[in-house]
Amino acid sequence: MRPPSPSRVVAHSPVLATQAIEHLVTDPDGIYVDATFGRGGHTRMILDRLSPRGRLIAFDRDVEAVEAARSIEDSRFHIEHTAFSQLRVTLEALSATRVQGVLLDLGVSSPQIDDPARGFSLRFDGPLDMRMDSSRGETAADWLASAPIEELTRVIRDYGEERFAASIAKAIVARRADGKGGGRPISSTSDLAGIVAGAVVKSRKSSSDGAQHPATRTFQAIRIHVNQELEELALALEQAGAMLSTGGRLVAISFHSLEDRIVKRFIDAHHHPERQNALERRLPLRSDQLPRATLEGVVRVLPDASEVAVNPRARSAVLRVAQRTLEPWPEATR
């Protein structure tokens, strides 16, 4: 099954942007981090709220995003071409040991999705790349060419929440083994979409099972794996939490349950540390030895119908805000 051809390229529109910035910027003189610059929609809104003394440091893995950031001529702004898992070491190198807010707009951006050459979308026929940083690392095509069937199954099942993961993995390996399609490697989005669709349709009891393309979940899974998105997110959250000043805000916008679950659990773990390490809690402790809450959840925001109508990508978005309640332990900053 071949994906439909692109009809037009949609301009990037940040999801839940107004709500995110309202919750993020609490001190116009503070230092803020836009950990996912994209095309700078959030960055420009943050800069509009900062005083001349404020400062904004942005991160992005995407070479094209970093190039787009060069157009922002503002002495308060700085961009780094790096993953947000490098947040702490990068901020410390820039003499920003404490920040007032960190924004994480997770997942893939609209410009990445809408560029066929990036290989993120099954709507367009293009090379099977899927790297957020196209200057380094293994492409999706490279991984599919060599991954064992067990790894393929695990990734598609766990990251795509795909119930037909085993059938899809088997179809991918069979294609590699018998050289169907003239011996071509699985190197294009349309090629992969067709293989997955064939495997899913054979496995379904009904051909009308679900409205979305049968390869949607598999594309998500492979993209998450290639970019190590969930591992990167877990690292970034811990570093962001440790770098926030008291009263500083963490704002995270998620687009699927795997991301949102990690964000929610991170906030809960730091808001209710007494629930962690149950075995240790059985020991007698003085009051000053009890674990202290370092974050508290502020709000959870979902897009309203009007935003979804204007920007369909907002449909699955969840915004969570947490606030630093006290300074981190000294060892957390070393």
SEZAVEX-71214 format. One line per 5 residues: number of its first residue (from 1); their letters; for each residue x, y, z of C-alpha. Coordinates in Angstrom, 1 decimal. Layout:
NUM) a) X,Y,Z; ...;
REM end
This chain:
1) mrpps) 0.0,0.0,0.0; 1.5,3.3,-1.1; 1.1,6.4,1.0; -0.8,9.3,-0.5; 1.2,12.0,-2.2;
6) psrvv) 1.6,15.3,-0.3; -1.0,17.9,-1.2; 0.7,20.8,0.5; 3.2,21.7,3.2; 1.6,23.0,6.3;
11) ahspv) 3.2,25.8,8.2; 4.5,25.0,11.7; 2.1,26.0,14.4; 3.1,25.3,18.0; 0.6,23.3,20.0;
16) latqa) -0.8,24.8,23.3; 1.7,27.6,22.8; -0.1,30.4,24.7; -0.9,28.1,27.7; 2.7,26.8,27.8;
21) iehlv) 4.3,30.2,27.8; 1.9,31.7,30.4; 2.8,28.9,32.8; 6.5,28.9,31.9; 7.5,32.6,32.3;
26) tdpdg) 7.1,33.6,35.9; 10.1,36.1,36.1; 10.9,38.3,33.1; 14.4,38.7,34.4; 15.1,35.0,34.5;
31) iyvda) 17.0,32.4,32.5; 14.8,30.1,30.4; 15.4,27.0,28.3; 13.5,26.1,25.1; 14.8,22.6,24.9;
36) tfgrg) 13.1,21.9,21.6; 13.5,25.0,19.3; 11.9,23.6,16.2; 11.2,26.7,14.1; 11.2,29.0,17.1;
41) ghtrm) 7.5,29.5,17.7; 7.8,29.1,21.5; 11.2,30.9,21.5; 9.8,34.1,20.0; 6.9,34.1,22.5;
46) ildrl) 9.2,33.7,25.4; 11.5,36.5,24.2; 8.4,38.7,24.0; 7.8,38.2,27.7; 11.4,38.7,28.9;
51) sprgr) 12.9,41.9,30.1; 16.2,43.2,28.8; 17.9,41.3,31.6; 16.2,38.0,30.7; 18.0,35.2,28.9;
56) liafd) 16.9,32.3,26.7; 18.9,29.3,25.8; 17.6,27.0,23.1; 18.4,23.4,22.1; 17.8,21.4,19.0;
61) rdvea) 19.2,18.2,17.4; 18.0,19.2,14.0; 20.6,21.0,11.8; 17.8,22.8,9.9; 16.3,24.0,13.1;
66) veaar) 19.6,25.4,14.3; 20.1,27.1,11.0; 16.6,28.7,11.2; 17.5,30.0,14.7; 20.3,32.1,13.2;
71) sieds) 17.6,34.5,11.9; 16.8,35.5,15.5; 19.0,38.6,16.2; 18.5,39.1,19.9; 21.4,39.4,22.4;
76) rfhie) 19.2,37.6,25.0; 19.0,34.4,22.8; 21.5,31.6,22.3; 21.0,28.3,20.3; 22.9,25.0,20.9;
81) htafs) 23.0,22.2,18.3; 22.7,19.3,20.7; 20.2,16.9,22.3; 18.4,18.0,25.4; 19.9,15.0,27.2;
86) qlrvt) 23.0,17.3,27.3; 21.1,20.0,29.1; 23.1,20.2,32.3; 26.6,20.1,30.9; 25.6,22.6,28.2;
91) leals) 24.0,25.0,30.6; 26.9,24.8,33.0; 29.3,25.6,30.2; 27.2,28.7,29.5; 27.3,29.8,33.2;
96) atrvq) 23.6,29.0,33.7; 23.7,26.9,36.8; 20.2,27.7,37.7; 17.2,28.5,35.4; 13.7,29.8,35.9;
101) gvlld) 12.0,27.5,33.4; 12.5,24.7,31.0; 10.1,24.0,28.1; 10.0,20.5,26.4; 7.8,20.3,23.3;
106) lgvss) 8.2,16.6,22.6; 8.1,14.4,19.5; 8.7,15.3,15.9; 8.0,18.8,14.6; 5.7,19.7,11.8;
111) pqidd) 8.5,20.9,9.5; 10.2,17.5,10.0; 7.0,15.6,9.3; 6.1,17.7,6.2; 9.5,17.3,4.5;
116) pargf) 9.5,14.0,2.5; 13.3,13.9,2.5; 13.3,13.4,6.3; 11.3,10.1,6.1; 9.2,10.7,9.1;
121) slrfd) 5.8,10.5,7.5; 4.1,7.7,5.6; 2.0,10.3,3.8; 5.0,11.1,1.6; 7.3,8.9,-0.4;
126) gpldm) 10.9,9.6,0.6; 14.1,8.1,1.9; 13.7,6.1,5.2; 15.8,8.3,7.4; 13.8,9.4,10.5;
131) rmdss) 16.9,10.9,12.3; 16.1,14.1,14.1; 19.8,14.9,13.7; 20.5,14.1,10.1; 24.2,14.8,10.6;
136) rgeta) 24.9,11.7,12.6; 23.7,8.3,13.7; 22.0,5.3,12.2; 19.1,5.8,9.8; 15.8,3.9,10.0;
141) adwla) 16.8,2.1,6.8; 20.2,1.1,8.3; 18.5,-0.3,11.4; 15.8,-2.2,9.5; 18.5,-3.8,7.3;
146) sapie) 20.2,-5.6,10.3; 18.0,-5.7,13.4; 17.1,-9.2,14.6; 13.5,-10.2,14.5; 13.3,-10.2,18.3;
151) eltrv) 14.5,-6.6,18.5; 12.1,-5.6,15.7; 9.2,-7.1,17.5; 10.1,-5.5,20.8; 10.5,-2.0,19.4;
156) irdyg) 7.3,-2.1,17.3; 5.4,-3.6,20.2; 6.7,-1.4,23.0; 7.2,1.9,21.2; 4.3,1.6,18.8;
161) eerfa) 1.9,-0.2,21.1; 1.2,-2.3,18.0; -0.6,-5.6,18.6; 0.6,-7.0,15.3; 4.3,-6.4,16.1;
166) asiak) 5.3,-10.0,15.6; 3.7,-10.3,12.2; 5.2,-7.0,11.1; 8.7,-8.0,12.2; 8.3,-11.3,10.5;
171) aivar) 7.3,-9.6,7.2; 10.3,-7.2,7.4; 12.8,-10.1,8.0; 11.1,-12.1,5.2; 11.6,-9.2,2.8;
176) radgk) 15.3,-9.0,3.7; 15.7,-12.8,3.3; 14.0,-13.5,0.0; 14.7,-10.4,-1.9; 11.2,-9.5,-2.8;
181) gggrp) 10.8,-6.3,-4.9; 13.9,-7.1,-7.0; 16.2,-7.5,-4.1; 15.9,-3.8,-3.0; 16.6,-2.9,0.6;
186) issts) 13.8,-1.4,2.6; 14.9,2.2,2.0; 11.8,4.3,1.3; 8.7,5.3,3.4; 6.3,3.8,0.8;
191) dlagi) 8.2,0.5,0.7; 8.0,0.2,4.5; 4.4,1.3,4.6; 3.5,-1.3,2.1; 5.2,-4.2,3.9;
196) vagav) 3.6,-3.2,7.2; 0.2,-2.7,5.7; 0.4,-6.2,4.1; 1.3,-7.8,7.4; -1.4,-6.0,9.4;
201) vksrk) -4.2,-6.7,6.9; -3.3,-10.4,6.9; -3.4,-10.4,10.7; -6.7,-8.5,11.1; -10.0,-10.3,11.4;
206) sssdg) -11.6,-7.3,9.7; -10.1,-5.1,6.9; -11.9,-2.1,8.5; -10.1,-2.4,11.8; -9.2,1.2,12.7;
211) aqhpa) -9.3,4.5,10.8; -5.6,5.3,10.7; -3.1,3.9,8.2; -2.0,0.4,9.4; 1.7,1.5,9.4;
216) trtfq) 1.2,4.5,11.6; 2.2,2.8,14.9; 5.2,1.1,13.3; 6.5,4.4,11.9; 6.2,5.9,15.4;
221) airih) 8.0,3.0,17.0; 10.9,3.1,14.6; 11.3,6.9,14.9; 11.3,6.7,18.7; 13.9,3.9,18.6;
226) vnqel) 16.2,5.6,16.0; 16.3,8.8,18.0; 16.2,7.1,21.5; 13.5,9.5,22.3; 12.3,8.0,25.6;
231) eelal) 15.8,7.6,27.0; 16.6,11.2,26.0; 13.4,12.4,27.7; 14.1,10.6,31.0; 17.6,12.1,31.1;
236) aleqa) 16.4,15.6,30.2; 13.7,15.6,32.9; 16.1,14.7,35.7; 18.6,17.4,34.6; 15.9,20.0,34.1;
241) gamls) 14.5,19.3,37.6; 17.9,19.6,39.1; 18.7,22.9,37.3; 15.5,24.7,38.2; 15.6,27.5,40.8;
246) tggrl) 13.1,27.4,43.6; 9.8,28.4,42.1; 11.0,27.6,38.6; 8.7,25.8,36.1; 9.0,22.7,34.0;
251) vaisf) 6.6,22.7,31.1; 6.3,19.5,29.0; 4.0,19.0,26.0; 3.5,15.3,25.0; 1.9,13.8,22.0;
256) hsled) 1.5,10.1,22.9; 1.0,8.1,26.0; 4.6,6.8,26.2; 5.9,10.4,26.6; 3.2,11.6,28.8;
261) rivkr) 3.6,8.6,31.1; 7.3,9.3,31.6; 6.6,13.0,32.4; 3.7,12.2,34.8; 5.8,9.6,36.6;
266) fidah) 8.7,12.0,36.9; 6.6,14.7,38.5; 4.8,12.2,40.8; 8.1,10.7,41.9; 9.5,14.1,42.9;
271) hhper) 6.3,15.3,44.4; 5.8,12.1,46.5; 9.4,10.9,47.2; 8.1,9.0,50.3; 6.5,6.5,47.9;
276) qnale) 9.9,5.6,46.5; 12.3,3.0,48.1; 9.6,1.2,50.1; 12.2,-1.1,51.8; 14.2,1.8,53.1;
281) rrlpl) 11.2,3.5,54.6; 10.7,0.6,57.0; 13.8,1.7,58.8; 13.4,4.2,61.7; 14.0,7.7,60.4;
286) rsdql) 14.2,11.1,62.1; 12.0,13.9,60.6; 15.0,15.5,59.0; 15.8,12.3,57.2; 12.5,11.9,55.5;
291) pratl) 12.6,12.4,51.7; 11.5,15.9,50.7; 9.3,16.8,47.8; 11.2,18.8,45.2; 8.5,19.3,42.6;
296) egvvr) 4.7,19.8,42.7; 2.3,19.4,39.8; 0.7,22.7,38.9; -1.7,21.9,36.1; -2.6,19.5,33.3;
301) vlpda) -3.9,21.2,30.1; -5.6,19.6,27.1; -6.3,21.5,23.8; -9.8,22.7,23.2; -11.9,22.0,20.2;
306) sevav) -11.1,25.3,18.5; -7.3,24.6,18.6; -7.8,21.0,17.3; -9.9,22.4,14.5; -7.1,24.8,13.5;
311) nprar) -4.2,22.4,14.2; -5.2,18.7,14.0; -1.8,17.8,15.5; -3.0,19.2,18.8; -5.6,16.3,19.0;
316) savlr) -3.3,14.1,21.2; -1.4,16.8,23.1; -1.1,16.9,26.8; 0.6,19.8,28.6; 1.9,19.2,32.1;
321) vaqrt) 3.4,21.9,34.4; 5.5,21.3,37.5; 7.1,23.8,39.9; 10.3,23.5,41.9; 9.4,23.6,45.6;
326) lepwp) 12.9,23.8,47.1; 16.6,23.8,46.2; 18.0,20.4,45.2; 20.2,18.5,47.5; 23.9,19.7,47.2;
331) eatr) 25.0,16.4,45.6; 22.4,16.8,42.8; 24.3,19.7,41.4; 27.8,18.3,41.4;
REM end
